[in-house]
């Protein structure tokens, strides 16, 4: 007599767990996709800029192509341009980083 009762209880428990599982899956799929946060350069500047620091400032790899360097420079400069409320010092460091990555600078070319 207890066996049909236990079987019914097990089926009801499985159905309830399945229901909550489906609801949880639908809620998981419906949530907005959160972009991965990139780790930006969070340190102070070195006395003389090297290629590693320049790549960190621009948010690219050290062996990036010239097109990637120019694109990254444009994006970072738009966000930090002095005419848009950014800092002159940061703008000069961003330009120095671009020059370093493109092989035009020798480092420490900042006006500040």
Biopython code that builds the backbone (N, CA, C, O; Angstrom):
import numpy as np
from Bio.PDB.StructureBuilder import StructureBuilder

atoms = [
    (1, "UNK", "N", (0.800, -1.186, 0.000)),
    (1, "UNK", "CA", (0.000, 0.000, 0.000)),
    (1, "UNK", "C", (0.853, 1.265, 0.000)),
    (1, "UNK", "O", (0.461, 2.265, -0.600)),
    (2, "UNK", "N", (1.964, 1.242, 0.634)),
    (2, "UNK", "CA", (2.813, 2.420, 0.704)),
    (2, "UNK", "C", (3.565, 2.635, -0.605)),
    (2, "UNK", "O", (3.972, 3.758, -0.901)),
    (3, "UNK", "N", (3.754, 1.589, -1.387)),
    (3, "UNK", "CA", (4.524, 1.701, -2.622)),
    (3, "UNK", "C", (3.843, 2.620, -3.637)),
    (3, "UNK", "O", (4.534, 3.477, -4.187)),
    (4, "UNK", "N", (2.537, 2.510, -3.931)),
    (4, "UNK", "CA", (1.927, 3.448, -4.875)),
    (4, "UNK", "C", (1.967, 4.889, -4.364)),
    (4, "UNK", "O", (2.114, 5.821, -5.155)),
    (5, "UNK", "N", (1.840, 5.076, -3.066)),
    (5, "UNK", "CA", (1.900, 6.416, -2.500)),
    (5, "UNK", "C", (3.289, 7.024, -2.695)),
    (5, "UNK", "O", (3.410, 8.185, -3.084)),
    (6, "UNK", "N", (4.341, 6.238, -2.424)),
    (6, "UNK", "CA", (5.711, 6.721, -2.596)),
    (6, "UNK", "C", (6.012, 6.987, -4.062)),
    (6, "UNK", "O", (6.705, 7.951, -4.389)),
    (7, "UNK", "N", (5.492, 6.132, -4.958)),
    (7, "UNK", "CA", (5.701, 6.340, -6.383)),
    (7, "UNK", "C", (5.028, 7.639, -6.829)),
    (7, "UNK", "O", (5.609, 8.407, -7.596)),
    (8, "UNK", "N", (3.825, 7.884, -6.359)),
    (8, "UNK", "CA", (3.120, 9.125, -6.695)),
    (8, "UNK", "C", (3.829, 10.341, -6.147)),
    (8, "UNK", "O", (3.904, 11.377, -6.807)),
    (9, "UNK", "N", (4.347, 10.214, -4.941)),
    (9, "UNK", "CA", (5.092, 11.308, -4.334)),
    (9, "UNK", "C", (6.374, 11.595, -5.113)),
    (9, "UNK", "O", (6.745, 12.757, -5.278)),
    (10, "UNK", "N", (7.046, 10.568, -5.586)),
    (10, "UNK", "CA", (8.271, 10.737, -6.373)),
    (10, "UNK", "C", (7.957, 11.402, -7.710)),
    (10, "UNK", "O", (8.703, 12.272, -8.161)),
    (11, "UNK", "N", (6.860, 10.999, -8.343)),
    (11, "UNK", "CA", (6.475, 11.595, -9.624)),
    (11, "UNK", "C", (6.113, 13.071, -9.428)),
    (11, "UNK", "O", (6.498, 13.918, -10.234)),
    (12, "UNK", "N", (5.380, 13.373, -8.369)),
    (12, "UNK", "CA", (5.013, 14.761, -8.095)),
    (12, "UNK", "C", (6.254, 15.607, -7.811)),
    (12, "UNK", "O", (6.344, 16.749, -8.262)),
    (13, "UNK", "N", (7.199, 15.056, -7.073)),
    (13, "UNK", "CA", (8.446, 15.770, -6.786)),
    (13, "UNK", "C", (9.257, 16.009, -8.050)),
    (13, "UNK", "O", (9.827, 17.086, -8.228)),
    (14, "UNK", "N", (9.315, 15.004, -8.937)),
    (14, "UNK", "CA", (10.050, 15.164, -10.187)),
    (14, "UNK", "C", (9.387, 16.214, -11.075)),
    (14, "UNK", "O", (10.071, 17.010, -11.718)),
    (15, "UNK", "N", (8.059, 16.213, -11.110)),
    (15, "UNK", "CA", (7.343, 17.201, -11.912)),
    (15, "UNK", "C", (7.571, 18.608, -11.378)),
    (15, "UNK", "O", (7.774, 19.542, -12.154)),
    (16, "UNK", "N", (7.539, 18.761, -10.085)),
    (16, "UNK", "CA", (7.762, 20.069, -9.474)),
    (16, "UNK", "C", (9.188, 20.554, -9.738)),
    (16, "UNK", "O", (9.398, 21.720, -10.072)),
    (17, "UNK", "N", (10.158, 19.664, -9.591)),
    (17, "UNK", "CA", (11.553, 20.024, -9.862)),
    (17, "UNK", "C", (11.738, 20.378, -11.334)),
    (17, "UNK", "O", (12.463, 21.315, -11.668)),
    (18, "UNK", "N", (11.081, 19.625, -12.211)),
    (18, "UNK", "CA", (11.157, 19.926, -13.640)),
    (18, "UNK", "C", (10.560, 21.280, -13.966)),
    (18, "UNK", "O", (11.103, 22.023, -14.784)),
    (19, "UNK", "N", (9.453, 21.601, -13.334)),
    (19, "UNK", "CA", (8.797, 22.884, -13.560)),
    (19, "UNK", "C", (9.715, 24.040, -13.158)),
    (19, "UNK", "O", (9.890, 24.993, -13.917)),
    (20, "UNK", "N", (10.292, 23.950, -11.972)),
    (20, "UNK", "CA", (11.204, 25.008, -11.526)),
    (20, "UNK", "C", (12.478, 25.044, -12.366)),
    (20, "UNK", "O", (13.050, 26.112, -12.581)),
    (21, "UNK", "N", (12.915, 23.900, -12.835)),
    (21, "UNK", "CA", (14.087, 23.856, -13.705)),
    (21, "UNK", "C", (13.829, 24.569, -15.020)),
    (21, "UNK", "O", (14.678, 25.321, -15.497)),
    (22, "UNK", "N", (12.653, 24.336, -15.614)),
    (22, "UNK", "CA", (12.300, 25.007, -16.870)),
    (22, "UNK", "C", (12.170, 26.510, -16.655)),
    (22, "UNK", "O", (12.633, 27.292, -17.486)),
    (23, "UNK", "N", (11.552, 26.923, -15.561)),
    (23, "UNK", "CA", (11.422, 28.352, -15.270)),
    (23, "UNK", "C", (12.782, 29.009, -15.075)),
    (23, "UNK", "O", (13.016, 30.120, -15.550)),
    (24, "UNK", "N", (13.668, 28.325, -14.381)),
    (24, "UNK", "CA", (15.009, 28.869, -14.164)),
    (24, "UNK", "C", (15.766, 28.980, -15.483)),
    (24, "UNK", "O", (16.474, 29.962, -15.708)),
    (25, "UNK", "N", (15.626, 27.989, -16.355)),
    (25, "UNK", "CA", (16.313, 28.011, -17.649)),
    (25, "UNK", "C", (15.787, 29.167, -18.506)),
    (25, "UNK", "O", (16.572, 29.868, -19.144)),
    (26, "UNK", "N", (14.471, 29.369, -18.525)),
    (26, "UNK", "CA", (13.899, 30.461, -19.309)),
    (26, "UNK", "C", (14.337, 31.822, -18.759)),
    (26, "UNK", "O", (14.599, 32.742, -19.533)),
    (27, "UNK", "N", (14.417, 31.956, -17.464)),
    (27, "UNK", "CA", (14.893, 33.205, -16.865)),
    (27, "UNK", "C", (16.365, 33.437, -17.199)),
    (27, "UNK", "O", (16.777, 34.573, -17.435)),
    (28, "UNK", "N", (17.149, 32.375, -17.219)),
    (28, "UNK", "CA", (18.568, 32.483, -17.550)),
    (28, "UNK", "C", (18.758, 32.918, -19.001)),
    (28, "UNK", "O", (19.608, 33.760, -19.292)),
    (29, "UNK", "N", (17.970, 32.347, -19.907)),
    (29, "UNK", "CA", (18.092, 32.689, -21.325)),
    (29, "UNK", "C", (17.555, 34.081, -21.624)),
    (29, "UNK", "O", (18.003, 34.716, -22.578)),
    (30, "UNK", "N", (16.605, 34.572, -20.828)),
    (30, "UNK", "CA", (15.983, 35.874, -21.090)),
    (30, "UNK", "C", (16.801, 37.039, -20.551)),
    (30, "UNK", "O", (16.552, 38.183, -20.934)),
    (31, "UNK", "N", (17.763, 36.788, -19.679)),
    (31, "UNK", "CA", (18.534, 37.898, -19.107)),
    (31, "UNK", "C", (19.426, 38.514, -20.173)),
    (31, "UNK", "O", (19.878, 37.816, -21.081)),
    (32, "UNK", "N", (19.683, 39.805, -20.074)),
    (32, "UNK", "CA", (20.514, 40.469, -21.087)),
    (32, "UNK", "C", (21.959, 39.983, -21.002)),
    (32, "UNK", "O", (22.466, 39.638, -19.935)),
    (33, "UNK", "N", (22.586, 39.969, -22.146)),
    (33, "UNK", "CA", (23.974, 39.538, -22.209)),
    (33, "UNK", "C", (24.847, 40.672, -21.701)),
    (33, "UNK", "O", (24.867, 41.756, -22.284)),
    (34, "UNK", "N", (25.559, 40.427, -20.630)),
    (34, "UNK", "CA", (26.448, 41.445, -20.062)),
    (34, "UNK", "C", (27.810, 41.326, -20.734)),
    (34, "UNK", "O", (28.401, 40.246, -20.742)),
    (35, "UNK", "N", (28.312, 42.414, -21.295)),
    (35, "UNK", "CA", (29.625, 42.330, -21.929)),
    (35, "UNK", "C", (30.709, 42.070, -20.898)),
    (35, "UNK", "O", (30.610, 42.502, -19.750)),
    (36, "UNK", "N", (31.717, 41.378, -21.312)),
    (36, "UNK", "CA", (32.847, 41.135, -20.417)),
    (36, "UNK", "C", (33.585, 42.441, -20.196)),
    (36, "UNK", "O", (33.850, 43.192, -21.135)),
    (37, "UNK", "N", (33.904, 42.693, -18.963)),
    (37, "UNK", "CA", (34.626, 43.908, -18.647)),
    (37, "UNK", "C", (36.110, 43.692, -18.922)),
    (37, "UNK", "O", (36.718, 42.730, -18.454)),
    (38, "UNK", "N", (36.667, 44.609, -19.688)),
    (38, "UNK", "CA", (38.087, 44.521, -19.990)),
    (38, "UNK", "C", (38.876, 45.182, -18.877)),
    (38, "UNK", "O", (38.430, 46.152, -18.264)),
    (39, "UNK", "N", (40.035, 44.648, -18.635)),
    (39, "UNK", "CA", (40.918, 45.219, -17.628)),
    (39, "UNK", "C", (41.722, 46.322, -18.295)),
    (39, "UNK", "O", (42.537, 46.055, -19.178)),
    (40, "UNK", "N", (41.497, 47.550, -17.878)),
    (40, "UNK", "CA", (42.223, 48.669, -18.436)),
    (40, "UNK", "C", (43.461, 48.946, -17.607)),
    (40, "UNK", "O", (43.594, 48.480, -16.475)),
    (41, "UNK", "N", (44.342, 49.697, -18.182)),
    (41, "UNK", "CA", (45.591, 50.063, -17.542)),
    (41, "UNK", "C", (45.292, 50.866, -16.290)),
    (41, "UNK", "O", (44.674, 51.927, -16.371)),
    (42, "UNK", "N", (45.718, 50.379, -15.135)),
    (42, "UNK", "CA", (45.350, 51.042, -13.892)),
    (42, "UNK", "C", (46.545, 51.569, -13.109)),
    (42, "UNK", "O", (46.405, 51.915, -11.936)),
    (43, "UNK", "N", (47.691, 51.633, -13.721)),
    (43, "UNK", "CA", (48.860, 52.085, -12.988)),
    (43, "UNK", "C", (49.305, 53.470, -13.419)),
    (43, "UNK", "O", (48.746, 54.061, -14.343)),
    (44, "UNK", "N", (50.314, 53.972, -12.740)),
    (44, "UNK", "CA", (50.904, 55.245, -13.128)),
    (44, "UNK", "C", (51.782, 55.051, -14.352)),
    (44, "UNK", "O", (52.023, 53.925, -14.786)),
    (45, "UNK", "N", (52.252, 56.144, -14.896)),
    (45, "UNK", "CA", (53.081, 56.067, -16.089)),
    (45, "UNK", "C", (54.546, 55.883, -15.719)),
    (45, "UNK", "O", (55.007, 56.372, -14.688)),
    (46, "UNK", "N", (55.266, 55.173, -16.573)),
    (46, "UNK", "CA", (56.704, 54.971, -16.399)),
    (46, "UNK", "C", (57.432, 56.263, -16.805)),
    (46, "UNK", "O", (56.887, 57.054, -17.575)),
    (47, "UNK", "N", (58.651, 56.487, -16.301)),
    (47, "UNK", "CA", (59.397, 57.698, -16.691)),
    (47, "UNK", "C", (59.640, 57.772, -18.204)),
    (47, "UNK", "O", (59.527, 58.843, -18.799)),
    (48, "UNK", "N", (59.973, 56.636, -18.823)),
    (48, "UNK", "CA", (60.083, 56.584, -20.280)),
    (48, "UNK", "C", (59.144, 55.485, -20.769)),
    (48, "UNK", "O", (59.158, 54.366, -20.257)),
    (49, "UNK", "N", (58.341, 55.817, -21.751)),
    (49, "UNK", "CA", (57.339, 54.871, -22.237)),
    (49, "UNK", "C", (58.006, 53.763, -23.043)),
    (49, "UNK", "O", (58.883, 54.015, -23.869)),
    (50, "UNK", "N", (57.575, 52.539, -22.787)),
    (50, "UNK", "CA", (58.029, 51.418, -23.591)),
    (50, "UNK", "C", (56.839, 50.844, -24.344)),
    (50, "UNK", "O", (55.705, 51.288, -24.161)),
    (51, "UNK", "N", (57.099, 49.862, -25.187)),
    (51, "UNK", "CA", (56.050, 49.317, -26.037)),
    (51, "UNK", "C", (54.963, 48.620, -25.218)),
    (51, "UNK", "O", (53.789, 48.652, -25.586)),
    (52, "UNK", "N", (55.351, 47.997, -24.121)),
    (52, "UNK", "CA", (54.374, 47.320, -23.268)),
    (52, "UNK", "C", (53.397, 48.323, -22.674)),
    (52, "UNK", "O", (52.185, 48.108, -22.694)),
    (53, "UNK", "N", (53.931, 49.427, -22.141)),
    (53, "UNK", "CA", (53.065, 50.449, -21.555)),
    (53, "UNK", "C", (52.176, 51.085, -22.616)),
    (53, "UNK", "O", (51.001, 51.352, -22.365)),
    (54, "UNK", "N", (52.731, 51.325, -23.795)),
    (54, "UNK", "CA", (51.937, 51.915, -24.879)),
    (54, "UNK", "C", (50.780, 51.003, -25.261)),
    (54, "UNK", "O", (49.667, 51.474, -25.499)),
    (55, "UNK", "N", (51.037, 49.696, -25.322)),
    (55, "UNK", "CA", (49.982, 48.740, -25.653)),
    (55, "UNK", "C", (48.915, 48.712, -24.563)),
    (55, "UNK", "O", (47.727, 48.610, -24.866)),
    (56, "UNK", "N", (49.323, 48.801, -23.305)),
    (56, "UNK", "CA", (48.357, 48.823, -22.202)),
    (56, "UNK", "C", (47.489, 50.085, -22.234)),
    (56, "UNK", "O", (46.290, 50.020, -21.964)),
    (57, "UNK", "N", (48.080, 51.208, -22.556)),
    (57, "UNK", "CA", (47.326, 52.459, -22.617)),
    (57, "UNK", "C", (46.272, 52.392, -23.719)),
    (57, "UNK", "O", (45.137, 52.829, -23.529)),
    (58, "UNK", "N", (46.653, 51.843, -24.868)),
    (58, "UNK", "CA", (45.720, 51.765, -25.995)),
    (58, "UNK", "C", (44.786, 50.566, -25.909)),
    (58, "UNK", "O", (43.798, 50.497, -26.640)),
    (59, "UNK", "N", (45.087, 49.630, -25.032)),
    (59, "UNK", "CA", (44.229, 48.458, -24.881)),
    (59, "UNK", "C", (44.380, 47.450, -25.998)),
    (59, "UNK", "O", (43.409, 46.796, -26.378)),
    (60, "UNK", "N", (45.587, 47.314, -26.531)),
    (60, "UNK", "CA", (45.851, 46.370, -27.621)),
    (60, "UNK", "C", (47.058, 45.515, -27.267)),
    (60, "UNK", "O", (47.702, 45.725, -26.239)),
    (61, "UNK", "N", (47.353, 44.559, -28.119)),
    (61, "UNK", "CA", (48.545, 43.719, -27.923)),
    (61, "UNK", "C", (49.782, 44.451, -28.434)),
    (61, "UNK", "O", (49.693, 45.372, -29.245)),
    (62, "UNK", "N", (50.927, 44.019, -27.941)),
    (62, "UNK", "CA", (52.179, 44.664, -28.345)),
    (62, "UNK", "C", (52.487, 44.454, -29.819)),
    (62, "UNK", "O", (53.172, 45.276, -30.426)),
    (63, "UNK", "N", (51.996, 43.371, -30.404)),
    (63, "UNK", "CA", (52.292, 43.076, -31.806)),
    (63, "UNK", "C", (51.116, 43.406, -32.722)),
    (63, "UNK", "O", (50.960, 42.780, -33.771)),
    (64, "UNK", "N", (50.287, 44.380, -32.342)),
    (64, "UNK", "CA", (49.119, 44.770, -33.137)),
    (64, "UNK", "C", (49.552, 45.449, -34.431)),
    (64, "UNK", "O", (50.621, 46.055, -34.506)),
    (65, "UNK", "N", (48.704, 45.335, -35.443)),
    (65, "UNK", "CA", (48.987, 45.961, -36.733)),
    (65, "UNK", "C", (48.772, 47.469, -36.632)),
    (65, "UNK", "O", (48.170, 47.965, -35.679)),
    (66, "UNK", "N", (49.276, 48.183, -37.632)),
    (66, "UNK", "CA", (49.147, 49.641, -37.644)),
    (66, "UNK", "C", (47.684, 50.064, -37.686)),
    (66, "UNK", "O", (47.312, 51.060, -37.065)),
    (67, "UNK", "N", (46.848, 49.319, -38.412)),
    (67, "UNK", "CA", (45.424, 49.653, -38.469)),
    (67, "UNK", "C", (44.765, 49.507, -37.103)),
    (67, "UNK", "O", (43.950, 50.344, -36.715)),
    (68, "UNK", "N", (45.114, 48.440, -36.365)),
    (68, "UNK", "CA", (44.559, 48.235, -35.027)),
    (68, "UNK", "C", (45.023, 49.349, -34.089)),
    (68, "UNK", "O", (44.251, 49.827, -33.257)),
    (69, "UNK", "N", (46.278, 49.758, -34.225)),
    (69, "UNK", "CA", (46.817, 50.830, -33.383)),
    (69, "UNK", "C", (46.057, 52.127, -33.642)),
    (69, "UNK", "O", (45.667, 52.821, -32.703)),
    (70, "UNK", "N", (45.850, 52.451, -34.916)),
    (70, "UNK", "CA", (45.149, 53.688, -35.256)),
    (70, "UNK", "C", (43.700, 53.660, -34.782)),
    (70, "UNK", "O", (43.183, 54.665, -34.296)),
    (71, "UNK", "N", (43.044, 52.506, -34.925)),
    (71, "UNK", "CA", (41.651, 52.376, -34.480)),
    (71, "UNK", "C", (41.555, 52.508, -32.955)),
    (71, "UNK", "O", (40.679, 53.204, -32.441)),
    (72, "UNK", "N", (42.465, 51.832, -32.237)),
    (72, "UNK", "CA", (42.463, 51.909, -30.777)),
    (72, "UNK", "C", (42.781, 53.331, -30.323)),
    (72, "UNK", "O", (42.179, 53.823, -29.369)),
    (73, "UNK", "N", (43.717, 53.993, -30.994)),
    (73, "UNK", "CA", (44.072, 55.369, -30.645)),
    (73, "UNK", "C", (42.861, 56.283, -30.809)),
    (73, "UNK", "O", (42.593, 57.128, -29.955)),
    (74, "UNK", "N", (42.138, 56.110, -31.900)),
    (74, "UNK", "CA", (40.967, 56.948, -32.145)),
    (74, "UNK", "C", (39.913, 56.752, -31.051)),
    (74, "UNK", "O", (39.338, 57.723, -30.560)),
    (75, "UNK", "N", (39.660, 55.491, -30.670)),
    (75, "UNK", "CA", (38.649, 55.215, -29.650)),
    (75, "UNK", "C", (39.038, 55.787, -28.295)),
    (75, "UNK", "O", (38.209, 56.381, -27.606)),
    (76, "UNK", "N", (40.293, 55.609, -27.915)),
    (76, "UNK", "CA", (40.740, 56.104, -26.615)),
    (76, "UNK", "C", (40.799, 57.627, -26.618)),
    (76, "UNK", "O", (40.483, 58.268, -25.615)),
    (77, "UNK", "N", (41.202, 58.202, -27.739)),
    (77, "UNK", "CA", (41.309, 59.657, -27.818)),
    (77, "UNK", "C", (39.933, 60.326, -27.796)),
    (77, "UNK", "O", (39.771, 61.395, -27.210)),
    (78, "UNK", "N", (38.950, 59.698, -28.433)),
    (78, "UNK", "CA", (37.595, 60.251, -28.395)),
    (78, "UNK", "C", (37.095, 60.319, -26.952)),
    (78, "UNK", "O", (36.425, 61.277, -26.566)),
    (79, "UNK", "N", (37.420, 59.314, -26.172)),
    (79, "UNK", "CA", (36.964, 59.271, -24.787)),
    (79, "UNK", "C", (37.735, 60.238, -23.884)),
    (79, "UNK", "O", (37.226, 60.638, -22.837)),
    (80, "UNK", "N", (38.950, 60.616, -24.274)),
    (80, "UNK", "CA", (39.799, 61.431, -23.391)),
    (80, "UNK", "C", (40.266, 62.741, -24.025)),
    (80, "UNK", "O", (41.218, 63.350, -23.538)),
    (81, "UNK", "N", (39.628, 63.177, -25.079)),
    (81, "UNK", "CA", (40.083, 64.394, -25.761)),
    (81, "UNK", "C", (39.833, 65.615, -24.883)),
    (81, "UNK", "O", (38.787, 65.712, -24.240)),
    (82, "UNK", "N", (40.785, 66.550, -24.850)),
    (82, "UNK", "CA", (40.619, 67.750, -24.009)),
    (82, "UNK", "C", (39.393, 68.590, -24.385)),
    (82, "UNK", "O", (38.794, 69.219, -23.513)),
    (83, "UNK", "N", (39.016, 68.611, -25.654)),
    (83, "UNK", "CA", (37.845, 69.386, -26.067)),
    (83, "UNK", "C", (36.542, 68.780, -25.552)),
    (83, "UNK", "O", (35.514, 69.456, -25.500)),
    (84, "UNK", "N", (36.590, 67.505, -25.172)),
    (84, "UNK", "CA", (35.393, 66.824, -24.658)),
    (84, "UNK", "C", (35.479, 66.646, -23.142)),
    (84, "UNK", "O", (34.789, 65.798, -22.576)),
    (85, "UNK", "N", (36.319, 67.440, -22.490)),
    (85, "UNK", "CA", (36.418, 67.373, -21.038)),
    (85, "UNK", "C", (37.526, 66.473, -20.535)),
    (85, "UNK", "O", (37.634, 66.239, -19.331)),
    (86, "UNK", "N", (38.347, 65.968, -21.430)),
    (86, "UNK", "CA", (39.460, 65.113, -21.025)),
    (86, "UNK", "C", (40.670, 65.926, -20.602)),
    (86, "UNK", "O", (40.643, 67.157, -20.589)),
    (87, "UNK", "N", (41.714, 65.221, -20.263)),
    (87, "UNK", "CA", (42.927, 65.848, -19.757)),
    (87, "UNK", "C", (43.952, 66.039, -20.881)),
    (87, "UNK", "O", (44.109, 65.170, -21.738)),
    (88, "UNK", "N", (44.641, 67.174, -20.868)),
    (88, "UNK", "CA", (45.710, 67.400, -21.833)),
    (88, "UNK", "C", (46.847, 66.401, -21.606)),
    (88, "UNK", "O", (47.463, 65.916, -22.555)),
    (89, "UNK", "N", (47.106, 66.109, -20.353)),
    (89, "UNK", "CA", (48.179, 65.165, -20.021)),
    (89, "UNK", "C", (47.865, 63.777, -20.567)),
    (89, "UNK", "O", (48.721, 63.142, -21.183)),
    (90, "UNK", "N", (46.647, 63.306, -20.343)),
    (90, "UNK", "CA", (46.279, 61.985, -20.866)),
    (90, "UNK", "C", (46.297, 61.963, -22.382)),
    (90, "UNK", "O", (46.723, 60.978, -22.983)),
    (91, "UNK", "N", (45.842, 63.030, -23.001)),
    (91, "UNK", "CA", (45.852, 63.092, -24.469)),
    (91, "UNK", "C", (47.283, 63.003, -24.994)),
    (91, "UNK", "O", (47.539, 62.336, -25.996)),
    (92, "UNK", "N", (48.209, 63.673, -24.320)),
    (92, "UNK", "CA", (49.603, 63.611, -24.768)),
    (92, "UNK", "C", (50.183, 62.207, -24.578)),
    (92, "UNK", "O", (50.966, 61.741, -25.406)),
    (93, "UNK", "N", (49.799, 61.536, -23.489)),
    (93, "UNK", "CA", (50.268, 60.167, -23.258)),
    (93, "UNK", "C", (49.666, 59.203, -24.280)),
    (93, "UNK", "O", (50.341, 58.277, -24.728)),
    (94, "UNK", "N", (48.409, 59.412, -24.647)),
    (94, "UNK", "CA", (47.772, 58.561, -25.660)),
    (94, "UNK", "C", (48.456, 58.748, -27.007)),
    (94, "UNK", "O", (48.704, 57.777, -27.721)),
    (95, "UNK", "N", (48.761, 59.997, -27.355)),
    (95, "UNK", "CA", (49.473, 60.254, -28.606)),
    (95, "UNK", "C", (50.878, 59.658, -28.573)),
    (95, "UNK", "O", (51.356, 59.123, -29.574)),
    (96, "UNK", "N", (51.524, 59.751, -27.439)),
    (96, "UNK", "CA", (52.854, 59.170, -27.284)),
    (96, "UNK", "C", (52.794, 57.646, -27.428)),
    (96, "UNK", "O", (53.687, 57.036, -28.017)),
    (97, "UNK", "N", (51.747, 57.045, -26.893)),
    (97, "UNK", "CA", (51.579, 55.595, -27.009)),
    (97, "UNK", "C", (51.381, 55.193, -28.458)),
    (97, "UNK", "O", (51.943, 54.195, -28.910)),
    (98, "UNK", "N", (50.588, 55.960, -29.189)),
    (98, "UNK", "CA", (50.386, 55.657, -30.612)),
    (98, "UNK", "C", (51.706, 55.759, -31.373)),
    (98, "UNK", "O", (52.040, 54.885, -32.173)),
    (99, "UNK", "N", (52.450, 56.832, -31.119)),
    (99, "UNK", "CA", (53.736, 56.997, -31.795)),
    (99, "UNK", "C", (54.697, 55.862, -31.454)),
    (99, "UNK", "O", (55.427, 55.386, -32.323)),
    (100, "UNK", "N", (54.701, 55.431, -30.207)),
    (100, "UNK", "CA", (55.567, 54.331, -29.787)),
    (100, "UNK", "C", (55.189, 53.040, -30.508)),
    (100, "UNK", "O", (56.063, 52.306, -30.971)),
    (101, "UNK", "N", (53.886, 52.763, -30.604)),
    (101, "UNK", "CA", (53.433, 51.525, -31.248)),
    (101, "UNK", "C", (53.688, 51.547, -32.749)),
    (101, "UNK", "O", (53.907, 50.499, -33.356)),
    (102, "UNK", "N", (53.661, 52.731, -33.352)),
    (102, "UNK", "CA", (53.903, 52.824, -34.784)),
    (102, "UNK", "C", (55.392, 53.001, -35.101)),
    (102, "UNK", "O", (55.775, 53.086, -36.268)),
    (103, "UNK", "N", (56.231, 53.057, -34.058)),
    (103, "UNK", "CA", (57.662, 53.165, -34.271)),
    (103, "UNK", "C", (58.132, 54.566, -34.571)),
    (103, "UNK", "O", (59.241, 54.743, -35.075)),
    (104, "UNK", "N", (57.336, 55.559, -34.281)),
    (104, "UNK", "CA", (57.705, 56.943, -34.591)),
    (104, "UNK", "C", (58.359, 57.647, -33.421)),
    (104, "UNK", "O", (59.049, 58.649, -33.611)),
    (105, "UNK", "N", (58.154, 57.139, -32.207)),
    (105, "UNK", "CA", (58.651, 57.846, -31.026)),
    (105, "UNK", "C", (59.764, 57.103, -30.343)),
    (105, "UNK", "O", (59.923, 55.895, -30.520)),
    (106, "UNK", "N", (60.528, 57.821, -29.569)),
    (106, "UNK", "CA", (61.605, 57.222, -28.797)),
    (106, "UNK", "C", (61.252, 57.171, -27.322)),
    (106, "UNK", "O", (62.093, 56.814, -26.497)),
    (107, "UNK", "N", (60.033, 57.519, -26.983)),
    (107, "UNK", "CA", (59.618, 57.542, -25.575)),
    (107, "UNK", "C", (59.940, 58.874, -24.947)),
    (107, "UNK", "O", (60.796, 59.611, -25.436)),
    (108, "UNK", "N", (59.266, 59.180, -23.880)),
    (108, "UNK", "CA", (59.455, 60.415, -23.131)),
    (108, "UNK", "C", (59.244, 61.640, -24.008)),
    (108, "UNK", "O", (59.860, 62.681, -23.777)),
    (109, "UNK", "N", (58.377, 61.525, -25.016)),
    (109, "UNK", "CA", (58.111, 62.649, -25.895)),
    (109, "UNK", "C", (56.955, 63.494, -25.428)),
    (109, "UNK", "O", (56.496, 64.372, -26.159)),
    (110, "UNK", "N", (56.475, 63.248, -24.231)),
    (110, "UNK", "CA", (55.332, 63.989, -23.719)),
    (110, "UNK", "C", (55.736, 65.440, -23.450)),
    (110, "UNK", "O", (56.862, 65.722, -23.039)),
    (111, "UNK", "N", (54.798, 66.344, -23.690)),
    (111, "UNK", "CA", (55.048, 67.756, -23.435)),
    (111, "UNK", "C", (55.032, 68.036, -21.929)),
    (111, "UNK", "O", (55.464, 69.106, -21.498)),
    (112, "UNK", "N", (54.537, 67.086, -21.125)),
    (112, "UNK", "CA", (54.423, 67.297, -19.686)),
    (112, "UNK", "C", (55.478, 66.536, -18.943)),
    (112, "UNK", "O", (55.533, 66.597, -17.714)),
]
sb = StructureBuilder()
sb.init_structure("model")
sb.init_model(0)
sb.init_chain("A")
sb.init_seg("    ")
for serial, (resi, resn, name, xyz) in enumerate(atoms, 1):
    if name == "N":
        sb.init_residue(resn, " ", resi, " ")
    sb.init_atom(name, np.array(xyz, "f"), 0.0, 1.0, " ", f" {name:<3s}", serial, name[0])
structure = sb.get_structure()
